[in-house]
Amino acid sequence: MAWKRYCLYRSGKNWDQYKQLRNEVNQSIRAEEEYNRKLILKSFKNQPKKFYGFMRNQQTVKDQVTVLKKSDGEMTTSDQDRSSRPPIRVLQSLKEVYTVEDLSNVPEVPEGDCIWKDTECFSEELVFDKLQKLKTDKSPGLDGLHPMLLKECAAAIAEPLSKIFQLSYDAASLPED
């Protein structure tokens, strides 16, 4: 109503009235949205599936795969087809970048570093020091172990870890886990 009045009779007074009403309405809408958001978030206690569903709905960018061009020139028609076939330009650029390995800048390993078998590279003290320097405010790695746990248990786990690391190094293989 205030907007129509301003459009019919353009004056500073009508504009100020419109602007005041508009700001009050926007403020009320934001307050109601915040109140509803808080109610929803409180209802998620011990319901992680419901919480993550809500968070996915809040995303501004939705994940959607568009149509891609196949190597034979045709366009993809299904999500299955899109996920199994990367676009031609990506494959070509990866081929150009990764086919020839440049060995000219491979660094020399200085003597004194642990490069021979039967040499201890992973001492208990070294592993303990590395564990003590972990940043506890970071998230867990692929192993699922939180840095705070590793740092707090450093004295107990430094010896077994150093032995595992040394055996792995000596065998030139990584354990499955």
Z-matrix of the N, CA and C atoms (Angstrom, degrees):
N
C 1 1.446
C 2 1.533 1 110.48
N 3 1.348 2 116.77 1 -44.21
C 4 1.463 3 120.73 2 -179.56
C 5 1.523 4 110.47 3 -66.11
N 6 1.328 5 116.39 4 -35.47
C 7 1.465 6 120.12 5 178.95
C 8 1.522 7 110.51 6 -65.96
N 9 1.328 8 116.00 7 -44.23
C 10 1.477 9 119.42 8 178.91
C 11 1.528 10 110.24 9 -61.82
N 12 1.339 11 116.55 10 -40.19
C 13 1.462 12 120.21 11 179.27
C 14 1.525 13 109.77 12 -62.68
N 15 1.345 14 116.07 13 -42.01
C 16 1.458 15 119.65 14 179.58
C 17 1.524 16 111.00 15 -65.87
N 18 1.354 17 116.80 16 -39.90
C 19 1.466 18 119.88 17 179.88
C 20 1.530 19 110.99 18 -65.26
N 21 1.318 20 117.64 19 -37.29
C 22 1.475 21 120.56 20 178.94
C 23 1.521 22 112.09 21 -73.99
N 24 1.333 23 115.95 22 -43.83
C 25 1.467 24 121.16 23 -176.28
C 26 1.523 25 109.07 24 -126.18
N 27 1.309 26 115.56 25 87.61
C 28 1.463 27 120.66 26 -176.27
C 29 1.534 28 109.92 27 -72.83
N 30 1.326 29 112.58 28 104.65
C 31 1.461 30 118.39 29 176.83
C 32 1.531 31 108.27 30 -142.91
N 33 1.310 32 115.85 31 161.99
C 34 1.459 33 121.29 32 179.74
C 35 1.526 34 111.60 33 -62.90
N 36 1.329 35 116.54 34 -36.94
C 37 1.466 36 120.50 35 -178.80
C 38 1.529 37 110.44 36 -66.40
N 39 1.348 38 117.36 37 -45.68
C 40 1.473 39 120.78 38 178.57
C 41 1.530 40 111.14 39 -64.03
N 42 1.340 41 115.82 40 -38.25
C 43 1.471 42 119.23 41 178.30
C 44 1.531 43 110.74 42 -64.11
N 45 1.322 44 117.98 43 -44.15
C 46 1.460 45 122.08 44 179.30
C 47 1.529 46 111.62 45 -62.79
N 48 1.335 47 116.32 46 -39.99
C 49 1.477 48 119.44 47 178.06
C 50 1.536 49 110.34 48 -65.04
N 51 1.319 50 116.00 49 -44.68
C 52 1.474 51 119.99 50 178.34
C 53 1.526 52 110.43 51 -60.70
N 54 1.334 53 116.55 52 -47.62
C 55 1.454 54 121.23 53 -177.35
C 56 1.535 55 111.16 54 -61.80
N 57 1.328 56 117.09 55 -40.19
C 58 1.464 57 120.86 56 179.44
C 59 1.527 58 110.72 57 -65.19
N 60 1.333 59 117.42 58 -45.14
C 61 1.474 60 120.85 59 178.44
C 62 1.534 61 111.38 60 -64.85
N 63 1.332 62 116.30 61 -42.62
C 64 1.466 63 120.34 62 178.32
C 65 1.523 64 111.45 63 -59.42
N 66 1.323 65 116.95 64 -45.59
C 67 1.468 66 120.72 65 -179.53
C 68 1.525 67 111.65 66 -65.47
N 69 1.336 68 117.73 67 -39.02
C 70 1.466 69 120.61 68 178.24
C 71 1.527 70 110.77 69 -64.56
N 72 1.337 71 116.99 70 -42.60
C 73 1.471 72 120.90 71 179.56
C 74 1.524 73 110.07 72 -64.55
N 75 1.331 74 117.85 73 -46.38
C 76 1.466 75 120.85 74 179.36
C 77 1.521 76 111.24 75 -61.41
N 78 1.322 77 117.24 76 -40.63
C 79 1.459 78 120.74 77 178.54
C 80 1.533 79 110.89 78 -65.05
N 81 1.322 80 117.70 79 -40.20
C 82 1.467 81 121.28 80 178.11
C 83 1.531 82 111.03 81 -65.57
N 84 1.317 83 116.51 82 -40.70
C 85 1.474 84 120.57 83 178.85
C 86 1.522 85 109.98 84 -63.39
N 87 1.336 86 117.70 85 -46.59
C 88 1.472 87 120.59 86 179.20
C 89 1.526 88 111.71 87 -62.01
N 90 1.332 89 116.51 88 -40.93
C 91 1.466 90 119.89 89 179.67
C 92 1.527 91 110.38 90 -64.53
N 93 1.323 92 117.86 91 -41.09
C 94 1.470 93 121.67 92 178.93
C 95 1.524 94 110.70 93 -65.97
N 96 1.329 95 117.51 94 -41.65
C 97 1.464 96 120.69 95 178.20
C 98 1.522 97 110.71 96 -63.41
N 99 1.329 98 117.67 97 -42.05
C 100 1.466 99 121.54 98 179.04
C 101 1.532 100 110.78 99 -64.77
N 102 1.322 101 117.11 100 -41.46
C 103 1.461 102 121.66 101 177.96
C 104 1.529 103 110.48 102 -61.75
N 105 1.332 104 117.22 103 -46.86
C 106 1.461 105 121.20 104 179.24
C 107 1.526 106 111.67 105 -64.29
N 108 1.340 107 117.09 106 -39.40
C 109 1.460 108 121.02 107 178.59
C 110 1.530 109 110.43 108 -62.36
N 111 1.344 110 116.80 109 -41.91
C 112 1.459 111 120.36 110 178.62
C 113 1.525 112 111.34 111 -64.91
N 114 1.332 113 116.92 112 -40.23
C 115 1.466 114 119.85 113 177.42
C 116 1.524 115 111.34 114 -61.92
N 117 1.323 116 115.45 115 -43.33
C 118 1.466 117 119.93 116 -179.94
C 119 1.526 118 110.31 117 -64.25
N 120 1.326 119 117.65 118 -45.22
C 121 1.455 120 120.85 119 -178.82
C 122 1.529 121 112.45 120 -64.62
N 123 1.329 122 117.24 121 -33.74
C 124 1.466 123 120.19 122 176.98
C 125 1.522 124 111.50 123 -68.55
N 126 1.330 125 117.43 124 -28.46
C 127 1.468 126 120.50 125 -177.35
C 128 1.532 127 112.46 126 -79.04
N 129 1.336 128 118.39 127 -3.28
C 130 1.464 129 120.93 128 -176.01
C 131 1.521 130 113.76 129 -90.14
N 132 1.306 131 117.90 130 -0.44
C 133 1.459 132 119.91 131 -176.93
C 134 1.524 133 109.47 132 -56.10
N 135 1.343 134 115.53 133 125.34
C 136 1.469 135 123.19 134 -179.09
C 137 1.527 136 112.80 135 63.57
N 138 1.332 137 117.61 136 23.11
C 139 1.469 138 122.03 137 176.59
C 140 1.527 139 108.85 138 -133.54
N 141 1.331 140 117.95 139 69.95
C 142 1.469 141 119.85 140 -175.10
C 143 1.527 142 113.34 141 -64.10
N 144 1.336 143 117.57 142 -32.59
C 145 1.466 144 119.62 143 -179.21
C 146 1.532 145 110.30 144 -63.75
N 147 1.315 146 116.06 145 -42.74
C 148 1.456 147 121.07 146 179.07
C 149 1.528 148 110.49 147 -65.34
N 150 1.341 149 116.00 148 -40.10
C 151 1.459 150 121.08 149 -179.92
C 152 1.528 151 110.97 150 -63.00
N 153 1.346 152 117.41 151 -48.93
C 154 1.462 153 119.92 152 -177.61
C 155 1.529 154 111.35 153 -67.89
N 156 1.325 155 117.48 154 -31.21
C 157 1.458 156 120.05 155 173.84
C 158 1.519 157 111.16 156 -62.75
N 159 1.322 158 116.12 157 -43.63
C 160 1.469 159 120.86 158 177.35
C 161 1.527 160 110.71 159 -61.92
N 162 1.341 161 116.61 160 -44.29
C 163 1.456 162 120.11 161 -178.36
C 164 1.533 163 111.44 162 -65.06
N 165 1.327 164 117.15 163 -36.64
C 166 1.471 165 119.64 164 176.64
C 167 1.530 166 110.62 165 -63.56
N 168 1.321 167 116.94 166 -37.61
C 169 1.468 168 120.05 167 178.90
C 170 1.525 169 111.95 168 -68.64
N 171 1.329 170 117.56 169 -23.43
C 172 1.450 171 121.12 170 -179.36
C 173 1.524 172 112.72 171 -81.38
N 174 1.316 173 117.61 172 -11.30
C 175 1.463 174 120.61 173 -179.46
C 176 1.522 175 110.18 174 -61.28
N 177 1.313 176 114.92 175 138.57
C 178 1.455 177 118.54 176 178.03
C 179 1.516 178 111.66 177 -84.97
N 180 1.326 179 116.86 178 -27.61
C 181 1.460 180 121.18 179 178.88
C 182 1.521 181 107.95 180 -107.33
N 183 1.292 182 117.42 181 119.26
C 184 1.458 183 121.95 182 179.61
C 185 1.524 184 108.99 183 -91.98
N 186 1.318 185 116.24 184 139.56
C 187 1.461 186 120.90 185 178.61
C 188 1.520 187 109.52 186 -76.17
N 189 1.320 188 115.52 187 118.53
C 190 1.450 189 119.77 188 178.27
C 191 1.527 190 108.08 189 -149.11
N 192 1.315 191 115.91 190 128.84
C 193 1.455 192 120.81 191 179.80
C 194 1.520 193 108.29 192 -88.78
N 195 1.312 194 116.01 193 130.25
C 196 1.455 195 119.93 194 179.90
C 197 1.528 196 109.53 195 -88.30
N 198 1.309 197 116.36 196 -178.89
C 199 1.460 198 121.94 197 179.11
C 200 1.522 199 108.93 198 -72.23
N 201 1.331 200 116.45 199 135.28
C 202 1.461 201 121.96 200 179.60
C 203 1.519 202 110.18 201 -117.21
N 204 1.328 203 115.71 202 154.87
C 205 1.456 204 121.31 203 179.10
C 206 1.524 205 109.02 204 -92.10
N 207 1.331 206 117.74 205 127.45
C 208 1.461 207 122.76 206 178.81
C 209 1.525 208 109.57 207 -80.49
N 210 1.330 209 115.68 208 169.27
C 211 1.467 210 119.92 209 -178.89
C 212 1.525 211 112.31 210 -65.57
N 213 1.352 212 117.76 211 -25.21
C 214 1.463 213 120.32 212 178.75
C 215 1.529 214 112.31 213 -85.58
N 216 1.343 215 117.77 214 3.08
C 217 1.458 216 121.42 215 177.17
C 218 1.518 217 114.11 216 96.46
N 219 1.336 218 118.27 217 -14.29
C 220 1.465 219 120.74 218 179.30
C 221 1.519 220 109.98 219 -78.53
N 222 1.337 221 114.89 220 162.48
C 223 1.460 222 120.94 221 178.11
C 224 1.527 223 109.40 222 -96.73
N 225 1.327 224 116.88 223 148.61
C 226 1.461 225 120.66 224 178.45
C 227 1.519 226 109.77 225 -71.10
N 228 1.347 227 115.88 226 151.83
C 229 1.465 228 119.96 227 -177.13
C 230 1.525 229 113.22 228 -119.12
N 231 1.327 230 118.49 229 -21.61
C 232 1.462 231 119.88 230 -177.12
C 233 1.531 232 110.50 231 -128.38
N 234 1.332 233 115.69 232 161.29
C 235 1.462 234 120.15 233 177.61
C 236 1.525 235 110.46 234 -62.11
N 237 1.321 236 117.64 235 -38.10
C 238 1.467 237 122.07 236 178.95
C 239 1.527 238 109.90 237 -60.09
N 240 1.313 239 116.22 238 -45.00
C 241 1.454 240 121.74 239 179.81
C 242 1.527 241 110.50 240 -64.63
N 243 1.341 242 116.94 241 -39.54
C 244 1.460 243 121.12 242 -179.54
C 245 1.520 244 111.54 243 -67.29
N 246 1.322 245 116.85 244 -39.07
C 247 1.466 246 119.34 245 -176.63
C 248 1.522 247 111.72 246 -74.90
N 249 1.315 248 118.31 247 -25.51
C 250 1.466 249 119.95 248 -177.27
C 251 1.526 250 112.81 249 -91.17
N 252 1.326 251 118.65 250 -12.84
C 253 1.462 252 121.23 251 -176.92
C 254 1.522 253 110.51 252 -128.42
N 255 1.330 254 117.09 253 106.96
C 256 1.459 255 118.79 254 175.64
C 257 1.529 256 110.59 255 -69.40
N 258 1.314 257 118.21 256 155.72
C 259 1.463 258 120.39 257 -179.87
C 260 1.523 259 112.08 258 -62.73
N 261 1.315 260 116.07 259 153.71
C 262 1.457 261 123.14 260 -175.59
C 263 1.522 262 111.01 261 -59.65
N 264 1.326 263 118.02 262 -45.64
C 265 1.463 264 120.69 263 -176.29
C 266 1.530 265 111.28 264 -61.74
N 267 1.324 266 117.57 265 -37.03
C 268 1.462 267 120.38 266 179.18
C 269 1.518 268 109.76 267 -65.90
N 270 1.331 269 116.63 268 -45.23
C 271 1.466 270 120.03 269 179.72
C 272 1.525 271 111.16 270 -62.39
N 273 1.321 272 116.90 271 -42.40
C 274 1.459 273 119.86 272 -179.28
C 275 1.523 274 111.30 273 -65.07
N 276 1.324 275 117.07 274 -41.85
C 277 1.463 276 119.06 275 -179.43
C 278 1.520 277 110.93 276 -68.67
N 279 1.334 278 117.94 277 -36.60
C 280 1.457 279 120.23 278 176.62
C 281 1.522 280 110.62 279 -65.77
N 282 1.316 281 116.97 280 -39.14
C 283 1.462 282 121.00 281 179.31
C 284 1.528 283 110.33 282 -63.56
N 285 1.320 284 116.44 283 -42.04
C 286 1.461 285 120.15 284 179.80
C 287 1.532 286 111.42 285 -64.67
N 288 1.307 287 117.05 286 -37.50
C 289 1.456 288 120.43 287 -175.05
C 290 1.517 289 112.46 288 -81.03
N 291 1.339 290 118.14 289 -37.86
C 292 1.449 291 119.99 290 -167.72
C 293 1.527 292 116.44 291 -108.94
N 294 1.312 293 120.60 292 3.14
C 295 1.459 294 119.07 293 -177.99
C 296 1.521 295 112.64 294 -79.54
N 297 1.307 296 118.71 295 -40.38
C 298 1.451 297 121.30 296 -177.60
C 299 1.526 298 108.38 297 -101.94
N 300 1.308 299 115.07 298 123.11
C 301 1.458 300 119.51 299 -179.70
C 302 1.518 301 108.98 300 -92.99
N 303 1.319 302 116.01 301 128.54
C 304 1.458 303 121.69 302 179.86
C 305 1.520 304 108.67 303 -88.67
N 306 1.318 305 117.07 304 109.64
C 307 1.456 306 122.08 305 -178.63
C 308 1.518 307 112.86 306 -96.87
N 309 1.318 308 117.68 307 3.18
C 310 1.465 309 120.42 308 -175.63
C 311 1.529 310 112.23 309 -71.79
N 312 1.341 311 117.42 310 -23.87
C 313 1.462 312 118.64 311 -176.08
C 314 1.534 313 112.66 312 -110.40
N 315 1.329 314 118.09 313 27.87
C 316 1.455 315 121.36 314 176.64
C 317 1.523 316 107.63 315 -75.89
N 318 1.338 317 117.81 316 123.84
C 319 1.472 318 119.14 317 -175.40
C 320 1.529 319 112.41 318 -72.74
N 321 1.307 320 115.19 319 151.23
C 322 1.457 321 121.86 320 174.53
C 323 1.520 322 108.20 321 -80.78
N 324 1.333 323 117.28 322 140.02
C 325 1.459 324 121.10 323 177.70
C 326 1.520 325 107.37 324 -86.57
N 327 1.340 326 117.12 325 120.42
C 328 1.462 327 118.83 326 -178.33
C 329 1.519 328 111.54 327 -69.08
N 330 1.329 329 115.14 328 148.95
C 331 1.460 330 118.97 329 177.63
C 332 1.526 331 107.84 330 -66.76
N 333 1.299 332 116.26 331 150.94
C 334 1.450 333 119.95 332 -177.55
C 335 1.512 334 111.58 333 100.41
N 336 1.335 335 116.97 334 -29.33
C 337 1.462 336 119.13 335 173.47
C 338 1.515 337 107.79 336 -74.37
N 339 1.302 338 115.73 337 157.24
C 340 1.464 339 120.64 338 -176.22
C 341 1.521 340 110.00 339 -78.22
N 342 1.333 341 117.34 340 99.37
C 343 1.458 342 119.74 341 178.61
C 344 1.519 343 112.22 342 -123.31
N 345 1.327 344 118.05 343 -7.39
C 346 1.460 345 120.48 344 -178.36
C 347 1.513 346 110.12 345 -107.29
N 348 1.318 347 114.20 346 148.46
C 349 1.464 348 118.43 347 175.94
C 350 1.520 349 109.39 348 -65.26
N 351 1.307 350 115.49 349 162.17
C 352 1.467 351 123.22 350 -179.04
C 353 1.534 352 111.85 351 66.08
N 354 1.307 353 118.60 352 15.01
C 355 1.451 354 122.59 353 173.52
C 356 1.522 355 106.70 354 -111.62
N 357 1.321 356 116.69 355 134.29
C 358 1.464 357 119.04 356 -177.53
C 359 1.521 358 109.70 357 -82.78
N 360 1.337 359 116.18 358 114.69
C 361 1.459 360 122.00 359 179.11
C 362 1.524 361 111.11 360 -99.98
N 363 1.316 362 115.81 361 -28.98
C 364 1.458 363 121.02 362 -171.36
C 365 1.527 364 109.27 363 -113.73
N 366 1.308 365 115.77 364 77.25
C 367 1.456 366 119.47 365 179.43
C 368 1.523 367 109.51 366 -73.40
N 369 1.313 368 115.28 367 158.71
C 370 1.465 369 120.63 368 179.08
C 371 1.528 370 110.36 369 -60.87
N 372 1.326 371 117.00 370 -38.72
C 373 1.469 372 121.05 371 -179.32
C 374 1.528 373 111.19 372 -65.52
N 375 1.337 374 115.92 373 -40.90
C 376 1.462 375 120.21 374 179.54
C 377 1.529 376 110.55 375 -63.43
N 378 1.329 377 116.91 376 -46.54
C 379 1.466 378 120.82 377 179.86
C 380 1.527 379 109.89 378 -63.67
N 381 1.333 380 117.43 379 -42.10
C 382 1.461 381 121.26 380 178.85
C 383 1.525 382 110.67 381 -60.39
N 384 1.342 383 116.69 382 -45.29
C 385 1.469 384 120.10 383 179.31
C 386 1.522 385 111.61 384 -61.40
N 387 1.327 386 116.85 385 -42.36
C 388 1.475 387 120.25 386 179.23
C 389 1.524 388 110.85 387 -64.27
N 390 1.323 389 117.19 388 -40.80
C 391 1.467 390 120.77 389 178.92
C 392 1.529 391 111.05 390 -65.02
N 393 1.326 392 116.71 391 -37.15
C 394 1.466 393 120.57 392 179.94
C 395 1.526 394 112.28 393 -69.04
N 396 1.328 395 117.23 394 -22.99
C 397 1.464 396 121.21 395 -178.59
C 398 1.523 397 113.06 396 -91.43
N 399 1.345 398 117.76 397 3.02
C 400 1.463 399 120.16 398 178.76
C 401 1.525 400 110.49 399 -65.32
N 402 1.316 401 116.08 400 143.15
C 403 1.464 402 121.34 401 177.60
C 404 1.527 403 108.13 402 -86.32
N 405 1.313 404 115.99 403 118.49
C 406 1.468 405 120.52 404 -173.54
C 407 1.522 406 113.23 405 -79.11
N 408 1.327 407 117.88 406 -9.17
C 409 1.463 408 119.30 407 179.67
C 410 1.530 409 112.26 408 -91.76
N 411 1.318 410 117.01 409 6.50
C 412 1.464 411 121.43 410 178.75
C 413 1.527 412 110.21 411 -91.37
N 414 1.313 413 116.52 412 162.67
C 415 1.458 414 120.87 413 179.74
C 416 1.527 415 110.67 414 -84.05
N 417 1.339 416 117.24 415 163.17
C 418 1.466 417 120.20 416 179.92
C 419 1.521 418 111.39 417 -63.38
N 420 1.316 419 115.24 418 155.36
C 421 1.458 420 120.60 419 177.78
C 422 1.514 421 110.91 420 -86.52
N 423 1.326 422 116.36 421 -163.04
C 424 1.461 423 121.49 422 -178.90
C 425 1.523 424 112.24 423 -63.89
N 426 1.339 425 116.55 424 -24.31
C 427 1.458 426 119.73 425 179.37
C 428 1.521 427 112.57 426 -76.59
N 429 1.329 428 117.76 427 -11.54
C 430 1.456 429 121.65 428 178.47
C 431 1.519 430 113.53 429 82.19
N 432 1.321 431 118.36 430 3.01
C 433 1.459 432 121.61 431 -179.92
C 434 1.524 433 109.91 432 -92.64
N 435 1.322 434 115.57 433 127.33
C 436 1.457 435 120.41 434 -178.39
C 437 1.527 436 109.35 435 -74.93
N 438 1.341 437 118.20 436 140.19
C 439 1.459 438 121.14 437 179.71
C 440 1.532 439 113.14 438 -56.92
N 441 1.333 440 117.28 439 -32.24
C 442 1.457 441 119.48 440 179.44
C 443 1.534 442 110.63 441 -64.56
N 444 1.337 443 116.20 442 -39.81
C 445 1.460 444 120.28 443 177.85
C 446 1.524 445 110.39 444 -63.19
N 447 1.324 446 116.84 445 -45.28
C 448 1.469 447 120.82 446 -179.84
C 449 1.531 448 111.25 447 -63.00
N 450 1.336 449 115.82 448 -40.81
C 451 1.459 450 119.44 449 -179.29
C 452 1.521 451 111.33 450 -67.95
N 453 1.329 452 117.04 451 -42.69
C 454 1.460 453 120.82 452 -178.95
C 455 1.529 454 112.10 453 -67.74
N 456 1.316 455 117.52 454 -30.60
C 457 1.470 456 121.92 455 -177.79
C 458 1.528 457 111.93 456 -99.67
N 459 1.317 458 117.65 457 13.53
C 460 1.466 459 121.80 458 -173.73
C 461 1.520 460 112.65 459 -55.47
N 462 1.329 461 117.65 460 -41.81
C 463 1.472 462 120.20 461 -177.37
C 464 1.526 463 110.94 462 -63.51
N 465 1.331 464 117.08 463 -36.24
C 466 1.462 465 120.69 464 -177.07
C 467 1.522 466 113.04 465 -81.55
N 468 1.334 467 117.55 466 -31.01
C 469 1.470 468 119.30 467 -173.03
C 470 1.522 469 113.83 468 -103.58
N 471 1.331 470 118.57 469 -5.42
C 472 1.465 471 120.68 470 -177.65
C 473 1.530 472 111.45 471 -61.87
N 474 1.330 473 117.58 472 -44.68
C 475 1.462 474 120.03 473 -178.21
C 476 1.532 475 112.28 474 -65.31
N 477 1.370 476 119.47 475 -51.72
C 478 1.471 477 117.80 476 179.53
C 479 1.531 478 112.74 477 -61.90
N 480 1.337 479 116.55 478 -38.34
C 481 1.466 480 118.51 479 178.84
C 482 1.518 481 111.58 480 -65.18
N 483 1.322 482 116.92 481 -41.35
C 484 1.472 483 118.71 482 179.82
C 485 1.522 484 110.46 483 -62.21
N 486 1.334 485 117.62 484 -38.14
C 487 1.470 486 120.47 485 178.53
C 488 1.531 487 111.01 486 -67.77
N 489 1.330 488 116.59 487 -41.74
C 490 1.478 489 120.19 488 178.20
C 491 1.524 490 110.09 489 -62.42
N 492 1.343 491 116.82 490 -45.76
C 493 1.458 492 120.29 491 -179.95
C 494 1.521 493 111.23 492 -61.99
N 495 1.336 494 116.45 493 -43.67
C 496 1.467 495 120.27 494 -178.30
C 497 1.526 496 111.03 495 -65.68
N 498 1.354 497 117.18 496 -43.72
C 499 1.469 498 119.74 497 178.06
C 500 1.523 499 110.94 498 -62.48
N 501 1.299 500 116.57 499 -41.05
C 502 1.459 501 120.94 500 178.62
C 503 1.528 502 110.43 501 -63.04
N 504 1.337 503 116.34 502 -42.60
C 505 1.459 504 120.63 503 179.03
C 506 1.521 505 111.42 504 -64.44
N 507 1.343 506 115.60 505 -45.10
C 508 1.465 507 120.09 506 -178.61
C 509 1.527 508 111.53 507 -64.29
N 510 1.333 509 116.51 508 -36.82
C 511 1.468 510 120.50 509 -179.48
C 512 1.530 511 112.08 510 -83.54
N 513 1.314 512 116.97 511 -8.52
C 514 1.476 513 123.30 512 -178.02
C 515 1.529 514 111.29 513 55.97
N 516 1.328 515 115.48 514 40.15
C 517 1.470 516 119.92 515 177.17
C 518 1.522 517 108.80 516 -147.53
N 519 1.309 518 114.62 517 156.81
C 520 1.453 519 120.64 518 177.58
C 521 1.516 520 110.07 519 -101.78
N 522 1.352 521 117.62 520 143.39
C 523 1.460 522 119.48 521 177.06
C 524 1.530 523 110.82 522 -66.54
N 525 1.315 524 117.15 523 156.43
C 526 1.472 525 121.71 524 179.70
C 527 1.529 526 110.69 525 -59.63
N 528 1.335 527 116.92 526 -42.83
C 529 1.471 528 120.68 527 -179.09
C 530 1.506 529 110.30 528 -83.84
